[in-house]
């Protein structure tokens, strides 16, 4: 299971840099085939509530796609790339 604090930090930073709203990012996650609701996404970026590797990775992938679209050289780390607690 991904470290919730490190996941929150990575996803919150990615969201802030992406220029997307929570709703837009949730829609991108849905387009990737996962049901990440705006409410779940708010919990993921605003709290250290427990989350699985898969949930983190879907959001990170959606953010990565956004950065590719905008030409940003950024990448939100996948759960396996986050430092261990």
N, C-alpha and C positions, 0 to 999 in steps of 0.2 A: 504494500500500500504506500502511496506517495506521501511524503511529509507534508502535512496540511499547511504549515506556515510557509515553507518554501514554495509550494504550489500557489498559495494566495499571492505571495510577492511577485512571482513570475507572471501570473495571469493578470494581476492588477496593473503591473507595469506595461504588459503587452496591450491591454485594453486602452490604457491612457495614451500610449504612443500610436495606436492604430487609427484614432479619429472616429472609431465606430461607437455607436450607442450600445448599451447592453442588449436592447431588442434586436439591433442589426447583427450583432455577434451571435446571439441565440439563433437567429434565422440562418446564419451561415453554418452553424453547428447542425441544424436540422437538415440543411442541404447536403451535408456530409453523411447523413443517415443516422444521426443520433438525436434523441429527444432531450436536448439541453434547453430547458425553459428559461425565460428571463429571471424568474424567481430563483432557480437553482444557480444560475450564473452570478446573480447578485450575492448569494451566499458564498460562492466559490472565490469571488474577488474581494469580498468584504469581511469574511470571517475565517477562522481556522477550523470550520466544521469539517468532519471527516469526508474524504472523497476518494474514489478509486483512481487507479492509474488510467483506466480507459476514459473516464470523465475528463481528467486533466488533459490527456493527449488529444481528445477531440477538439477541445477549446484551443489548445496550442496549435493544432493543424489549421484551424480556421483563421487564427491570427497570422500564421505563417503565409497562408494564401493571400491575406490582405496585404502583408508587407511585400509580397512578390508583385501584386497589382500596382502598388504605389512606388515600387522601385527602392524601397527601404532595405538597407542591408542588415536588417534585424531578423532575429529568429527567437521565438519564445521556446525555451527548452522543453523537450518531452520529459515525461516523468523519469525515465531511465537516465536522463542527463542532469537531473537535479542532484546537488550534493547530498550525501547521506546526513541525517540529523546528528 
